[in-house]
Amino acid sequence: MLVLVVVLALAFDFINGFHDTANAIATSVSTRVLSPAQAILMAAGLNFIGALTSTEVARTIGKGIVDPKWLTNEVLIAALMGAILWNLLTWYYGLPSSSSHALIGGVAGAAAASQGISILNMEGLFEKIFIPLIGSPIIGFLIAFSVMKLIFTLVGNLSPTIVNKYFSKLQIVSAAFMAFSHGSNDAQKSMGIITAALLAGGAINSFHVPLWVVISCALAMGLGTSVGGWRIIKTMGARIIKLEPVHGFAAETSAAIVIIGASILGKPVSTTHVISASIMGVGATKRMSAVRWTVAKSIVNAWLLTAPLSALVAALVYFLLRLI
């Protein structure tokens, strides 16, 4: 059962990688700054490197939702299956939903199904998880809006050809920054799950992330990223607003700043939410009608539904496992 938890956690990391590839490379591909192959190769490598940088988010995931002693193998299997099923469903329909919400909802739903809702760490969930998850897109929107306004002030008198010439180069740097930040936050979530399973199973005596867990999760994330998620790339890169290199640079840089800051503080955030909101913030500087709000609305709906539906699926899976 413990081996199955590890395999499912790595599978989640792999799926997270290809599900969230769009976070790092959609704007670069849509503005033709990088070819799809170049963008995916860069994103895969930097996702791997970013995943090796810290384990603070892993500790929050492994200890912040529920006491690790309640995270039995059955609970974690149900949680991971709920998150994986939701990720695959939203990937199929091209919706950039949150892998973070899916995993957190899955853990909460499965744990509540096993022992009741009272075992959930409500204070930790609210302060360490839900506030950062909800607040980070808002911050991303505001920073992206401000960065784009500042860029307009600095280069607004230059011709679009000159602006695009220079920002096409800068966007490669911002895409790399975004890929690194994605790995620094998202890969740690599976690390937290595996470490919690090892602790609950008696394989380790205290909550510390073993080196093999860090490396295996980083590899799974990098490999998943190399597969790519083209359905979501299309949504992120073209359907929200029409992007130029300068817009891609502003959105990616703003999102990466928010995500890196959250990783340093040990806060799990949705990289999908942050980059989506940053793209909207950039688009809003043109004019409000530049953002395709019907697409944005469908994305927000997916955001709102992800945690509760993942929790429900995980709870159902847990009850099925108990019957078996």
Phi and psi in degrees as a GROMACS rama.xvg file:
@    title "Ramachandran Plot"
@    xaxis  label "Phi"
@    yaxis  label "Psi"
@TYPE xy
-64.623  -41.088  LEU-2
-61.3126  -40.2949  VAL-3
-63.9891  -38.6731  LEU-4
-60.0558  -46.359  VAL-5
-61.7204  -45.2645  VAL-6
-62.2585  -44.5644  VAL-7
-66.0516  -38.046  LEU-8
-64.0743  -41.3987  ALA-9
-69.1747  -35.4077  LEU-10
-63.907  -40.7981  ALA-11
-61.2612  -42.4849  PHE-12
-62.0308  -42.3116  ASP-13
-62.1041  -48.1554  PHE-14
-64.7697  -39.0962  ILE-15
-57.7629  -40.5832  ASN-16
-60.4996  -50.1659  GLY-17
-78.8542  -25.8905  PHE-18
-67.4506  -38.3699  HIS-19
-102.774  9.49725  ASP-20
-52.3386  -37.7512  THR-21
-58.3377  -30.55  ALA-22
-55.4802  -39.7523  ASN-23
-92.0182  -31.7941  ALA-24
-121.647  -8.46024  ILE-25
-57.8268  -45.3929  ALA-26
-68.1648  -35.9939  THR-27
-67.3254  -38.3634  SER-28
-71.1489  -43.7801  VAL-29
-67.44  -28.8582  SER-30
-90.0023  0.612246  THR-31
64.2347  22.7634  ARG-32
-71.3591  -36.95  VAL-33
-128.312  149.474  LEU-34
-74.5623  157.922  SER-35
-54.1002  -42.49  PRO-36
-64.6982  -43.9794  ALA-37
-62.5687  -44.1829  GLN-38
-64.7253  -43.1495  ALA-39
-67.1414  -42.0894  ILE-40
-61.2428  -44.576  LEU-41
-64.3123  -44.7107  MET-42
-64.2987  -40.4523  ALA-43
-62.3281  -46.2635  ALA-44
-63.6647  -43.8253  GLY-45
-77.6087  -27.7037  LEU-46
-61.5501  -42.7114  ASN-47
-61.7997  -48.1658  PHE-48
-63.6423  -44.0578  ILE-49
-60.6407  -34.9019  GLY-50
-67.8142  -17.8811  ALA-51
-88.8503  -3.22963  LEU-52
-84.3512  -25.2533  THR-53
-160.316  163.958  SER-54
-130.712  14.3314  THR-55
-65.0497  -40.6359  GLU-56
-65.7299  -37.387  VAL-57
-58.4865  -40.5023  ALA-58
-64.7271  -39.8437  ARG-59
-64.458  -43.761  THR-60
-67.3286  -43.7103  ILE-61
-73.1965  -25.189  GLY-62
-122.848  -17.1531  LYS-63
-84.6743  -22.3031  GLY-64
-86.5162  -45.4964  ILE-65
-154.093  153.665  VAL-66
-57.8114  130.848  ASP-67
-54.0827  -23.9794  PRO-68
-64.2841  -22.7377  LYS-69
-89.8131  -6.65496  TRP-70
-87.4536  75.1095  LEU-71
-72.053  168.988  THR-72
-59.6606  -40.8644  ASN-73
-62.2863  -42.4157  GLU-74
-62.0409  -46.3387  VAL-75
-69.6172  -36.7908  LEU-76
-62.3712  -46.0194  ILE-77
-63.0789  -41.9698  ALA-78
-61.2101  -46.8575  ALA-79
-67.9481  -38.9609  LEU-80
-65.9543  -38.5709  MET-81
-62.1675  -43.9149  GLY-82
-67.7616  -41.2058  ALA-83
-65.4577  -44.6817  ILE-84
-61.2006  -42.0439  LEU-85
-66.6086  -41.7365  TRP-86
-60.726  -42.883  ASN-87
-66.7618  -38.0978  LEU-88
-64.7717  -47.5999  LEU-89
-70.1861  -31.5598  THR-90
-63.6285  -42.8647  TRP-91
-59.9347  -40.049  TYR-92
-90.9117  4.10073  TYR-93
72.8635  24.8207  GLY-94
-96.2042  124.519  LEU-95
-78.622  71.0205  PRO-96
-81.4344  176.446  SER-97
-97.3359  119.716  SER-98
-64.8425  -32.7331  SER-99
-64.7296  -47.8034  SER-100
-60.2232  -40.276  HIS-101
-62.4578  -45.1513  ALA-102
-69.3519  -44.6423  LEU-103
-64.4401  -42.8637  ILE-104
-62.7432  -39.8402  GLY-105
-63.5446  -45.0179  GLY-106
-63.4247  -45.4585  VAL-107
-63.5987  -43.4942  ALA-108
-65.6972  -44.2388  GLY-109
-68.1603  -41.1509  ALA-110
-64.6468  -42.6138  ALA-111
-64.8917  -36.2618  ALA-112
-66.505  -29.9865  ALA-113
-80.3065  -40.7657  SER-114
-129.781  -1.8105  GLN-115
99.0896  159.121  GLY-116
-68.3312  -18.0258  ILE-117
-66.9989  -20.0256  SER-118
-80.1808  -11.2414  ILE-119
-70.7079  139.101  LEU-120
-83.4178  84.7406  ASN-121
-61.7621  -40.0116  MET-122
-64.9202  -44.6757  GLU-123
-65.2981  -41.4738  GLY-124
-59.8334  -42.391  LEU-125
-72.0688  -50.9929  PHE-126
-77.6633  -42.8108  GLU-127
-92.7512  -20.5703  LYS-128
-120.07  -59.8792  ILE-129
-71.9215  -38.3061  PHE-130
-61.7636  -48.4239  ILE-131
-62.1945  -38.4147  PRO-132
-65.1889  -39.8137  LEU-133
-80.8302  -39.7575  ILE-134
-74.8013  -30.8613  GLY-135
-63.0598  -39.8035  SER-136
-64.3457  -36.0554  PRO-137
-64.357  -44.3507  ILE-138
-63.5718  -41.6335  ILE-139
-59.7719  -43.1416  GLY-140
-60.402  -47.5333  PHE-141
-67.3799  -41.9843  LEU-142
-65.6132  -44.3722  ILE-143
-62.5117  -41.2067  ALA-144
-60.4338  -45.1482  PHE-145
-68.4005  -41.9902  SER-146
-62.8319  -42.2492  VAL-147
-66.451  -39.6562  MET-148
-63.0656  -41.1355  LYS-149
-63.7349  -42.0838  LEU-150
-62.5152  -43.2892  ILE-151
-58.971  -40.3866  PHE-152
-64.0692  -39.7725  THR-153
-78.1239  -38.7463  LEU-154
-122.087  11.4129  VAL-155
-60.5401  -25.2621  GLY-156
-87.1123  -6.15275  ASN-157
-85.3225  157.957  LEU-158
-71.1951  150.162  SER-159
-57.626  -32.3354  PRO-160
-63.1065  -44.3973  THR-161
-67.7221  -43.0844  ILE-162
-59.9771  -48.0403  VAL-163
-65.8665  -33.1092  ASN-164
-59.9334  -46.9364  LYS-165
-79.3182  -39.2913  TYR-166
-75.9592  -19.1344  PHE-167
-64.9345  -32.2924  SER-168
-76.7873  -43.3473  LYS-169
-64.8921  -29.1828  LEU-170
-69.2001  -26.9025  GLN-171
-62.4212  -41.5246  ILE-172
-65.2625  -43.4185  VAL-173
-67.644  -35.5595  SER-174
-65.6969  -38.9357  ALA-175
-64.1856  -42.6263  ALA-176
-60.8721  -41.6572  PHE-177
-65.9396  -42.5877  MET-178
-63.7688  -42.5072  ALA-179
-61.7651  -45.6749  PHE-180
-64.6509  -37.6807  SER-181
-59.8386  -46.9003  HIS-182
-63.0325  -35.7027  GLY-183
-67.234  -22.6463  SER-184
-107.88  -51.3275  ASN-185
-72.6307  -39.4792  ASP-186
-63.9519  -26.5006  ALA-187
-69.3894  -20.3352  GLN-188
-66.6073  -42.2684  LYS-189
-69.0815  -33.4372  SER-190
-58.1183  -42.6603  MET-191
-63.3147  -40.1726  GLY-192
-65.6986  -47.1682  ILE-193
-63.5144  -42.2189  ILE-194
-64.9149  -39.3585  THR-195
-62.6439  -39.5614  ALA-196
-66.0385  -40.5839  ALA-197
-64.1138  -39.7965  LEU-198
-68.0042  -46.1762  LEU-199
-64.4798  -31.8366  ALA-200
-86.3139  -0.759143  GLY-201
81.6041  9.31488  GLY-202
-74.6517  -25.363  ALA-203
-132.807  158.266  ILE-204
-96.344  -18.9374  ASN-205
-144.719  164.77  SER-206
-80.5764  92.3513  PHE-207
-137.149  141.567  HIS-208
-84.6232  114.024  VAL-209
-63.538  152.879  PRO-210
-60.1591  -39.1788  LEU-211
-64.616  -30.4969  TRP-212
-69.5333  -43.6523  VAL-213
-58.8917  -48.8954  VAL-214
-67.9491  -43.0059  ILE-215
-66.0168  -39.1245  SER-216
-68.2476  -38.6222  CYS-217
-63.3666  -41.8711  ALA-218
-64.3158  -44.1284  LEU-219
-61.4371  -42.4205  ALA-220
-63.5398  -45.4072  MET-221
-63.576  -41.7405  GLY-222
-65.6009  -41.3071  LEU-223
-62.1021  -40.7577  GLY-224
-62.2777  -36.3341  THR-225
-66.3493  -23.4496  SER-226
-73.1899  -40.2915  VAL-227
85.4935  154.281  GLY-228
-129.461  80.7647  GLY-229
-66.5386  -30.9671  TRP-230
-61.711  -44.4575  ARG-231
-75.5787  -32.7626  ILE-232
-57.5078  -40.8844  ILE-233
-62.6327  -42.8762  LYS-234
-64.3788  -49.9124  THR-235
-68.0323  -38.828  MET-236
-87.8463  -18.739  GLY-237
-135.861  -32.6995  ALA-238
-83.225  -22.8221  ARG-239
-77.2455  -55.5419  ILE-240
-144.723  164.415  ILE-241
-84.1169  120.216  LYS-242
-102.629  143.261  LEU-243
-112.224  164.708  GLU-244
-52.9336  -38.2377  PRO-245
-63.6672  -36.7427  VAL-246
-70.4501  -40.9114  HIS-247
-61.3875  -42.0614  GLY-248
-60.0669  -47.4131  PHE-249
-63.8524  -43.052  ALA-250
-67.2382  -46.9216  ALA-251
-66.4232  -43.2339  GLU-252
-63.3043  -44.6234  THR-253
-63.0921  -46.2671  SER-254
-63.3812  -43.2896  ALA-255
-63.2395  -37.8607  ALA-256
-60.6325  -45.2135  ILE-257
-64.0778  -44.2728  VAL-258
-69.1508  -43.9182  ILE-259
-61.3298  -42.9226  ILE-260
-59.6892  -41.5966  GLY-261
-65.7902  -39.4686  ALA-262
-63.6604  -42.0127  SER-263
-61.5966  -37.9308  ILE-264
-83.7044  -4.0315  LEU-265
75.6442  27.4715  GLY-266
-102.983  122.425  LYS-267
-76.8788  119.735  PRO-268
-120.702  164.045  VAL-269
-89.0477  110.18  SER-270
-62.9747  -32.7686  THR-271
-63.2536  -46.9128  THR-272
-60.9718  -44.039  HIS-273
-65.8302  -47.172  VAL-274
-70.5215  -36.139  ILE-275
-61.4699  -45.7859  SER-276
-66.5404  -35.2427  ALA-277
-66.1761  -40.1508  SER-278
-62.5077  -41.1072  ILE-279
-64.0976  -39.8614  MET-280
-62.6093  -41.3549  GLY-281
-63.6627  -44.1352  VAL-282
-64.0283  -33.8239  GLY-283
-67.1882  -19.1717  ALA-284
-74.3139  -24.4623  THR-285
-69.901  -64.8991  LYS-286
-172.005  154.013  ARG-287
-61.1192  -31.2946  MET-288
-74.5406  -10.9961  SER-289
-68.8295  -27.0046  ALA-290
-83.657  130.457  VAL-291
-79.7272  90.4979  ARG-292
-68.4496  -22.627  TRP-293
-66.7632  -39.1586  THR-294
-67.9171  -43.8033  VAL-295
-59.2674  -38.2102  ALA-296
-63.7693  -41.6896  LYS-297
-65.3825  -34.6975  SER-298
-67.14  -44.7474  ILE-299
-62.2753  -39.9835  VAL-300
-59.605  -41.7956  ASN-301
-63.6978  -38.5773  ALA-302
-58.6153  -47.7992  TRP-303
-68.182  -32.4713  LEU-304
-85.2387  -21.5436  LEU-305
-58.8631  -55.4047  THR-306
-61.6232  -50.917  ALA-307
-66.0382  -37.4757  PRO-308
-72.151  -37.4289  LEU-309
-63.3622  -39.5579  SER-310
-62.4609  -42.2317  ALA-311
-65.0199  -45.9442  LEU-312
-61.81  -43.2452  VAL-313
-63.2805  -40.4476  ALA-314
-63.6438  -42.0283  ALA-315
-64.1586  -42.2044  LEU-316
-61.7362  -41.2741  VAL-317
-60.5333  -45.8652  TYR-318
-64.0055  -36.2219  PHE-319
-65.2378  -41.0967  LEU-320
-62.5599  -39.3673  LEU-321
-65.2318  -35.9733  ARG-322
-66.4873  -37.8383  LEU-323
